[in-house]
Amino acid sequence: SSGINAEYGQDQSATLSKAGNSATLTFSTHKVVITYNPLRVDAYAGEDLVASVNARGLFQIETQLLKPVVEGEAKPEEEENHVEEEDLGISAEDIAAMEWEENFNSHTDTNPRGPRAISLDVSFVGFEKLYGLPEHADTLALKGTSDTDPYRLYNLDVFEYELDNPMALYGAIPYVHALSPARSVGMMWLNAAETWVDVGYSSEKSIVGRVLSSLLSSDEVSRIDTHFMSESGLLDIFLFLGPSPKDVTRQYSNVFGPSYLPPLFAISYHQCRWNYNDQKDVLQVDSNFDKHDIPMDVIWLDIEHTDGKRYFTWDSRKFPDSKAMLNTLADKGRNMVTIVDPHIKVDKNWGLYTEGRDHGTCNIYVKNKDGGNFEGHCWPGTSSWVDYTSPCARRWWAERFAYDKYQGTTPSLFTWNDMNEPSVFNGPEITMPKDNLHAESWEHRDLHNIYGYYMHRATRDGQLLRSEGTARPFVLSRAFFVGSHRIGPIWTGDNRASWDHLKMSIPMLLSLNIAGYPFVGADVGGFFGNPPTELLVRWYQVGVLQPFLRAHAHIDTRRREPWLFGEENTGFIRDALITRYQLLPYIYTQFYKASVDNTPVMRPLWYDHTTDTSLYSNQEEFMLGDSLLSSPVLESGEKSHAVLLPGPEVWYDYHTHIKYNPGTMHVPVKMSSMPLYIKGGSIIATKQRLRRSSQLMEHDPYTLIIALDSQGKAEGEVYIDDGKSFDYRNNKFSFMKLNYSDNSLSCRSAIKEASYKSPTVERIIILGADRALSASVKGSSVVSSFAKSTGTVTIKKPNVVLSEEWTVDFS
């Protein structure tokens, strides 16, 4: 499949011409040449070859065969895609000699349908770096694998994962993004089986081979070769030909959909640990956030809140009145999240288990290779796993979230899906046997990486069902696949309280954003271990600028709520979280844009500066949206911090308003320092009043920050809706465009048919002014002041409503 027409719209006309052994599909700026024998697909931008499929001849398919019958066994039924061995030129003796079974420690994979792998090579011509293939704890730019294992994509529960390693982790998106100063190209290998990817970089034409060499327009062309290999599946690839990273993102979104628009509380601060002990503990934690003036939106409960690890239940001794607890939180605009995992405790006296076991319409549980309910070991002990690949089982699961079934719950309770790779403690590689059977007799090997996606989706559907489709859901998942971004957020799993894991959180989250997953985060403070106070403070200062913000810790760690590290450090953490809440209008706007075309919320510096190749390997800094640059402190004891501000525009310190020219500089840092910069030419909307939660900020006024570029101009956007419902789908929202030029600030609606009443603007701050300015609205002057040392003009109470159209004039 080609993503070319996604750039121009689905109605873009193309010309098809055929000549001998090939056919050419020509668009206005691209063309695709398909050679029949041997098969090769070449994509061009103008006359330049940019991608070549099967140029190295690595396209291979192992055709499914029937396993030889062992004496005494029943002959297996012949399947639709079975091919007779004589049609393949394979003798019966060779079939019998094949390694049908594979052993892994004490486990045996019977592999009843035989080897059926598929592989393909794709070369990206004229490119310098390749990104993507999440999830891996590795560098942002993919490394060559000639001297290492290939990148592995196989969702696994990995305990204390290694860094700088191509090993498989919790999720898989088999997508790569090739980058050069001239253009970007993306490619998706849509396959949910275990997948390995080799990556090779080359600048020597002689290595390319005669086939590819003949297509190149110059003697020295850089090239990135990839080789995708999956254990089973069909050939299903998508090329996105850009030319810019933003174009590739839009094309990806047109095929796989944009991100979902989360409720406002979901992008606020979440407090979690394994586990808060009981109802009293939860309410004490909640009260302490208020006592220390620290904003917080969500408290989380891990597996210990349940009755014996039976999900959809409460331990009545620890949580005797869960509804009262939930309502106490809700009175402050706060919510709760409880964990619900995919394994169901095998307990013949538990109604939920027996209902699934005895369901008369469909198989609720995954089957073993012999057709019985698969049983393995997880948190509750012996368990069965819901087969979310079955539409019937997904409906059954969604119905479990109804208030009369999940008793003790209220509309302010949301969900966390963990262990859904799936994790099976006594299974091969701590997961499910590959010869387990799913709906319609699909083997687990064929769809392993999509299991978590289907659970995530079924849980989302359950929240939609309980609210009758009126409230936006929130479901966090650990496992993910292509399309999970449309459902809810994920996080990077069980990280460690170390400086190296803090550093690695940045390229891991950037890689996910580039691969089409904007709503992502890492456990603040690290899940395993006890972070030193300095590390914990720095982690908050990084985490508040990442899309999903949650502090989490293992049950064996010391308590680490923000007020437990001394008054001064509590203040540093409070200030970081206040910055997050100030920026919520801006961050929410970025999530709105992601819900339109999947624009990354968190992005590498090169995304908006593709001609600067020095940025291609930068993974210490990142952009939040297109206007804010974070240059976090990532080293213990650092006193002088290197900041790289890409050109050509000026930048402003978010906290001090001091202006900086582009380039590399060193700034002094203290524990309170949180290097954050506004790009010149930007306007961002903030809310500056401190509240307990985001919901209590709903009616607070806005402060607009105008960061002038070198021409004295700036522009920005702000999206406004109720932050919780789907009313925005009925045009109950406002999307406003702000523009400052020629000493005038205008606010205009970008979507005229949409409308939602917003609070007023209480303050306008102009950065980069060279003199004092007076301001007026409709001829009436408003109060203004000028700080000469920073070039900052402040306008107080302009009496304008952000969701309306207006103009403020300056002189």
N, C-alpha and C positions, 0 to 999 in steps of 0.2 A: 504494500500500500504506500502511496506517496502523499505527503502532507503539503505538496506544492499549492494546491488550490485553496487550502485553508488560509493562505495569505491574502488571497484576492476575493474570497467568497466562493460558495459552492457552485455558483453559476458561471464561474470563469470558463470561457471557451478554450479549447485546446485543439490543435491540429494533429491528426494521426496519419503518419505516412509509413509505408512498408517497402522494404527493399531487400530481396534475397533472404539472408539469414538474420535480419533484424527489423525492428519497428521503432519509430521515433515519435514520442509524444511531445509536442512543442507548445509552450506557454509564452506569455509576453516576454518574460525575462529568464525563463528556465526551460530546459528540455531534459527528457529522460530517454535514453537509448537502451532498448532491450535486445540483447543478442540471444538467439534461441539455443544454439548448439556450438560450443558449450554455453550453458546458461550464464549470463552476466547482465547486470543492470548498472548503467552509468548515468549519474545525475550531473548536469552542467548548470552553472550560472553564467549566462552569456556563452562564451566559448571556453570557459575554464571548467575543467573537471573538478568536482568537489567531493563526490562520494562514488565509490565503485563497489558493487555487491558481487561477491564470488569471483573477484579478479584473481585470487590465489587458488581457486578451485577447491575450496574446503567445504563446499556444500555436500553434506552427507546425510542420508536417512537410512536407519536400520529398520527394515520393514518387519512388521509384527508377524511372528510365526506361532504355530501351535507346538506346545511342549510335547516331546515324545511320551507316549503312554508307557508307564512302568507296569510291569506284570502285576495284576491284582488290582490296579486302579481303574476307575471309570474313565472312559474317553471324554475329554472336554468338548463342550459344544463349540461348533465352528462359529466365529464371529464375522461381522460384516466386512471388516477391513483385513481379514485373513487373506494372505496370498499363498498360493501353492508353491512349495519349495522348487518344483521343477520350473515354474515361471521365472524364478530368480537365478536359476542355474546353480542351486545349492543342493548337494546330495543329501540323502537321508543320513548317511554316516556323519557328515559335517554337522548336520542339525543335532544329532545325538551327542556329538562331542562338545557342543557349546556349553559354556558355564552358565547353566540356568539358575543356579542358586549362588548367593553371595553370603559370606559370613562376616559378622562384625562383632568381635568379642564373643559373647554367648548367644548372640542373636543370628537368626538365619532368615534371609529374604528369599522366599521361594521363587519370586519373579516368574509367575506362571505363564506370562505372555512373552517372555523372552526379551532379549535386548532390543530396544527400539529408540535409540538416541537420535538426535538431530543436531546438526552443526552448520555454521555458515560464517564466512569471513566478510567483513565490511571494512573498506579502507577509506579514510578521510584525507583528501589530498589538499595540500596547501595549508594545513593547520598546525598549530604549535602546541596546544594543550588539549587534554580531554578531561572531562569532569563527569560526575554522576555515579551510577552503580551503588546507591545506598542500599543496605546500611553497612558501613565499615568504619572502624575506628582508625582512620588513616588520613593521609594528606588530602587536601581539597583537590588538587590536580592529581589525576590518576597516575600511578607509576607504571613503568614498563615491567612486565612480568617474566622476561626471558630468564632471569636468575632466581625467580621465586615461584610459589604456587600462583595459579590464576586467581582472580577475584571470584569468591564463591558466594552464590546467592541461594541460601537455604535457611529458612526461618528456624532459629534455634534459641533455646533458653540457655544463655551463656553466663556462667558464674564468673564474676570479676574478669571481664573480657580484656584481652591484651590490646595494647596500642600499637600503631604503625604496623598493622597486620591485615592481610586480605581475607582473614577468616570470616565465616558467615556470622551474622548477628540476628537480631529479632525480626527484621523485615527485609523486603526485597523489592526494588524497582529496577528492572533491567533496562535502564535508559542511560544514554551517554549524550554529552553535549560537547561538540568540537568547536574550538575557538581560534581565531586568527584576527589580526587587525582589520582584515577586509570583510570578514563575515563569520557567522555562526551556523552550525548545522546540528540538528538533533536526530537521534535514532532510538526507537523503542523496539525491543525484542520481547514480544508479548507471549510469555511462556511461564506457567506457574509451577513447573517441575524444577527439580534441583538443576541449577545452572552454574556454569563456570565461564569466565571471560578472560581471555589472554589479551594483553595490551602491548603493542610494540611501537616505538618511535624510530623514525628513520629520515635522514636527509639525503641519502645517497640513492641516486636513480638506479644504479646497477643492481641494487637489492630488490627492486620492485618486480623484476621479471619482464619478459618481453611483452606480455599482454598489456599490463598496466603502463609500461614505459611508452608504448606507442601512442597512448592517449594523452600524455603530458605535453604541456605547451612550452616548457623550459627544461634546461638541462639539470638544474638543481631545484627540486621541489620537496619541501618537507611533507611528511606523510605520517599518519597514525593508523596502524593496522589493528583491527580487533578480530577476535575469533570467539564467537558465541557457541557454547555447547550445552545442550539440555538433555536430561535423561530420557525424556519422552516428549510428545506433543507434536504440533504442526508448525509449519513455517508461517509466521505471522509478524511481519515487521512494518514499521512506519518510519518514513524519512520526513524530516521537517527542515526545509531548505532556507529558512530565514528571510533576509540576510542578517538581521541584527538579533541579539539575544532576545529583545522584546518581541520580535516577529516570531521567533521560535517558540517562545512562551505562549503567544496567542494561538499559534498553530497547534501546539500540544493541547491547549484548552479546548479548541474546536473539536478535537477527536476524543479526548478523555475527560472533558468537562472541567469547569472551574472549581475552585475550593468552595466549601460551604461558608455561609456567613454565621459566625458564632454569636451567641448572646454576649452582651457586654461583660457580664461577670466572668465569662470564660477566659477573657484576655486580661483579667485582673490577677491579684495574688492569691495563690492556693497554699494552704498549710497542711502538710501531711507527714505522718510517720507510721511505721509498722511497729506498734499500734498505739493509738490513744486508748487508755485502759478501760474507761467506762464513761457513762453519761456525765458524772461529776467532773471527770478529767476534761472532757470536751468543753463543758461550760466554763471551767476554770481557764482553759487556754483562750477561749473566746473573750472572757472578761479581761484577761491580761493584755490582749491586743488593745482594748479600749483604755486600760489603765496607762499604757505606755504610748498612747496616741499613734499607733501603727495601723495603717489601713489593711484590711484583709477581707476577702470575699467568700472563701470556701475552706471548710475543714473536711479532711478526708479520713475515712476509716478503712483499714486493711482487714485481712481475713479473720482476725481475732474477735471482731464484733459479732460474728455469726454464732449460731447454735451448732457447735461441733463441725465447723467448715461446711455447713449446709447453706448454700447460697439462697438468697431471698428470705433469710431468716435473721432474727436478732437473738443474741444471748440475753435472755430476760433478766438474769442476775446482774449483768453489767449495764444493760440498757432497758430498765423497767418501763420507761415511757418515752419511746423514741419520737413519737409525734410531738410531745411537749418540748423535747430537745430541739427538734427541727423547727418548731414554731418560735422558740426563743431566738434561734439564729435568724430566722426569716424576719423577725421584728426589727432587726438591725440591717436588713437588706442582704443577709448572708445566706449561703447555701451549704449543702453537704453533698459529698460523693462517697458512695460505698462500693466496695469491690465485688464483682460478680465474674467468676471464672468459668471456663467451659466444661470442666469436669464435674460430674454429679456423683455424690457419694452413693455407693451401692448399699442401700439400706431398705430392706423389704418393709420396714415399718414407717418409711418416710413417703408421704403421698406424692411429692414431686418426682422422686425417682421411679416409683411404681407406675405413675401416670405415663411417664415417658416409655418405660419398659413395655407396658401393656397397651400402648396407643393402637387403636384399631385402623386408623387411616393410612399411616405411613410408619417407616422406621425412624424413630427419633434419634437413636444412638448409632454411632459408627460401628460397623461390623468387622470382625476379624476375618482372616483369610478363609475360614471355614463357614462363614455365614452367621455365626453367633454374635451376640453383643460383645464388642471389644471391652476388656477390662484391664486397667493398668493402675499404677500407683501415683497418687499426687497428694496434695495437702490433706484431704479427708481420709486418706488410706485408699482402699480399693474403690475405683471410680469407673464410670462410663463417660464417654465424651459425646456431646450433642453433635449430630451431623448437620452442620449449618449449610452444607451444599444442597440440602433438600429444601425446596420452597415450603413444603409442609412442615418440616421441623423448624424452619425459621419463623413461620407463623405461630407455631406452638410456643416457641421461645419468647416471641414478642408479647404474647398474651400473659406471660408470667409477670410483667411489670404493672399490670392493672392493680389498682389500689386494694381490691378485694383479694388478690392473690399474693402480692408482695405487701403483706400487712405491716402496719406501723410506719407507712411511708406517706409523704405529702408531695405536692408539686415542686418543692424546693430540694428534693433529693435527686441526684444524678448518678452517673455510673462510670465505673472504671473496669475495663476488660483487660485482665492480666493473664499470663500463662497460656496465651492463645496461639502459640506458634504451630502446633500445640506442644506444651511441655508435659512429658510423661516420664516420671522419675526413673522407672525401670525399663524404659524403652531404649532402642538404639540411638545414641547421641542425645539422650534425654528427650526423645520425641516419639512419634507414632510409627509403628512398622509400616514400611512402604507397601506391603501387600495387604494392608487393611482395605476394606471396601466401603465406598460411599454410595450415595443415591445413583441409580442406574448402573450399578456395578463398576463405577470408576474406581481404579486403584488409588490409594493415597499418594503414591509416587507422582501421579499425573497432576495433582492439584494441591500439593502440600503448601506451597507458598500463598495460596489464596484462601486457606482455611480461616486465618485470622480476619481477613477482609470480610468474609461472610458472617462471622460472629459479630464484628463491629457493626455491620449493616443491620443484622437482626435486632441487636440491642437498640440501635438508633430507631428502628421501626417500633420497638416497644415503647419508647418515650413518646413518639408521635401518636401511637395508638392511645396511650393513657390520657393525653391532652386533647384528643380528637383533632389533631393536626393544628392546634393553635399556638403552641409554645415551641420555640427552637430547642432542639435537644442538645445535650452535651454528653459525649461518651469518649473517654480516653482509651486508646488501645495500645498495647505494646507491639503486637505483630501487625504487619501491613503489607499491602501489595498495590499495584497500579489501581487507581480508583479510590483508595482509602481516603484520599484528601477530600473527597466529596462528602465524607461522613462525619469526621471529627478529628481531633488532634492525636498525635503520638508523641512519645518521648524516647530518649536514647537508652533507656533501660538501666541496668544495675551498674552504674559508674562507681568510681571510688573517690574518696575524699583526698585528692592529691592535686598538686599544681599541674601535673601533666594531664590529668583528666579534665581539669578546668580548661586548659588550652585546647584540648582535643574537642571539647563541646562545640567550638566555633566552626571548624571545617566540617564536622558531622552535620550540624544544622544547616550550614550553607549548601552542602551537597544535596540534602533533602529538598531545600527550596529550589535549587537548580533543576532537580528531577521532578518538580511539579507538586511538592508537598510544603505549603507555606506554614501550616499551624503545627509547629514542632518546638520542643524544648528539651532541656536536660535537668536532672535533679539538682537543684541548688544545694551546695554543700557536699555533694557526693553521697550515694546511697550506702556504700560500705565504708566503715572506718569513722574516726572522729577528727574532723577538720580542725587544725589550729585556728585560733581566732582570726588572724590576719587572712588566712585562706577563705574562711567563711564570709568575712566582710567583702573581700574582693569578688567572691562568687555572686553575692547579691548584686554588686555593682555591675557585673556582666549580665546576670540573668534578667534584670529588670528591663533590659533592652533587647531581649530575645522574645520570639512570638508567644510561646507558652511558658508561664512563670509559676513553678511549683517547687517548694522546698520539701525534701523527702529524706527519710533515713531508715536504716535497718533496725530491727527490733533489738539487736545487741549493742547498738551505739548509745552513747550518752544523749540525754535530751539536749536539744539545740534550738529551742525557740529564741527569737531575736533578743529577748530581754535577759538572757542567761549569761552574758559575756561582759558585764560591766556597763555602767551608764554611758561611757564614751562610745563604746562599740555599738551599743543599742542605738545611739544617735546616728552613727554612720549607716547602719542598716535601715533605720527609719528614713533618713534622707534619701537613700537609694529608692526605697519603695514609694516615697512621696513623689519622686521624679517620675516613676512609672505611672502613678495615678494622674499627675499633671498632664502627661502625654497621652492619656487614654483617647481623647478626641482624635488626635493625629493617628494613633495606632489603629483605632477602629476604622478610620478612613482607609488605611492600607488594607485592612481585611475586606472592606467593601470592594476595593479594586481587585483584590484576589478573587472575590466571588463573581466578578465580571469576566476576567480573562486569565485568572491564575497568576497574576503578577506576583513575584516573590515579595514577601513581607520583609524578610531578611535576605540580603544579597551581598555577594562579593564586590569589592571595589571595581573589578573589571566590567561588571555588568553594564554600567553607565559610562565606562571609559575604556572601550575596547582597543583603542589605538595605542594605549600605554602598556606595552608588553611587560614592563617592570611590575605591574600589578597582578600578573597572571598566577603567581605563586604566593601572593599575599593571603595569609589565613589568620593573621593576628587581629586585623581590623575588619569591620563590616558596616554595611549601610542598613539602617532601619528605614524602610521606604526609600524614597529618592532624595530626602532632604536632611537626614540625620546620620552622622558618621560616629561610630563608637570606636575608640582606640583604648581598650581596657588595659589595666595594669595586670600583668599575668606572671610576674616574677616576685618572689618573696624578697622583702627588704628594698624594693626598688625606690630610688630617690629621684632619679632623672629618667624621664620616659620619652622614648622616641615616638613621634607622631608623624604619620605620612598623610598629607592632605592633597589629594589629586587635583590637577588643574582642569581648566584654566581659571576657574572662579575663586573668589575669596571665600573664607570661612569665618564663623563666629563661635566663640566658646558659649555653649548653652547657658552656663551658670554665671560667667563674669561679663559676657557680651563683648569681650575683646576681639578685635578683628585680626585675622591672620591671612597672609598670602599663601598660595599653594606651595607645596614642597615638603621636605622633611625638616622637622625641628625637634628640639629637646625641651621638654617642659618639666619643671620641678613638680613632684607629686608627694602628697601626704596620704595618710590613711583615709582622709575624707575625700580625696581626689577621685573624680569619676570623669575622665576625659570624654567629652561629648560635644560635637560640633554641628552647627547648622550651616548648610550650604548656602552661599550667597545666591540670591535670586529666588529664595523660598519664602513662603508664608505658611506657618503652622498654627493650628488652633490648639489651645490648651485650656485646662481648668485648674486654677491655682488654689482653691479653697480646700483645706484638709477635712475629709469626712471619714467615717468608719468603713464605708464600702462604696463601690461604684454606683450602686442603686441610689444611695443617698446624695449623689452628685447630680442627679438627673436635672434638677431645676437650677443648678448653679450657673452663674454667668461665665462667659468665655473671656480668655485673654488671647489676643492675636499677636504673634511675633513675626515681624516683617524683617527679613535679613536681605538687605539691598545687595545687588550684584555690582560689578564695576561700572555699570551704566546707570546705576540708581534705580533699577527696576526689580520687581519680584512678583511671583505668582504662586498660588496654592489652591488646595481643594479641601473641603470638609463635607463629610457625609453624616447625616443626622436621621435617626429613627427612634423607635421606642426601646431598642436594645434587647428585646426579648421575644417578640411575636413574629409572625409571618405577614403582618400587615403591609410591610414594605413591598410585597409582591402585588399589592393593590395600589401602588403609587403613594403610600403613606410614608413618605420620606422626603428629605431635601438633600440635594447634592449641589453645593454652592461652589462657584469659581471666584476666587479672589485675585485681584490684579492691582499692582501698584506701579504706576508710571506717570510721568509728567506731574508729580506732586499731587496725585489723586489716587485714593484707594476705592476701588469699586467691588461690589459683591453682586453677583448675578447667578441666577439659577441655571444649572447646566442641563436640567431635564424639566422643561416647563410644565409638563402634565403631572409632575409629582409635587407633593407638598406635605410638610410636617412642621408644626410650630416648635421653635426652639427657644431657649433662653436668650437673653440679651448679651451684648458684648460690653464688658465692664472696663476693659483696658486694651489699648493698642500700643505695642512697643516696636519702635523702628530702630533697627541696628544698622550702623554704618552712615548715619547722618553727619554731614559736615558743618551743620549749624542748627540753631534752635528753629523750630517750626511751630507756627500756630495752626490750629485746626478748626474747621467749621463743618456743620451738617445742616444742609438746607438753609444756609446763610446764618445760622446761629453758632457762635463760637463755643468751643469746649475747652476745658482746662488741659494745658500741656506743660511739660517741663523738659529740660535738656541737661544731660550729663555729659559735659565736654570731654571728660577723661576717656570715656568709652564710645562717644558719638551716638548716644542713645536718647531718643525722643520718646516720652511716655505721654499718651493721651488717656485721660481718665473720663469715664462715664460718657461715651459718645452717644448713648441713647439710641442704639441701632439693634435690631434683632437679626441674628446671624442667618436665619432661614428666610429672610426677606431681601429684596433688592434695594441697595442704597449706595451712596457715595459719600466719602469723607474727603474734603479738599484741604490741602495744606499750602501754606505760604510762609 
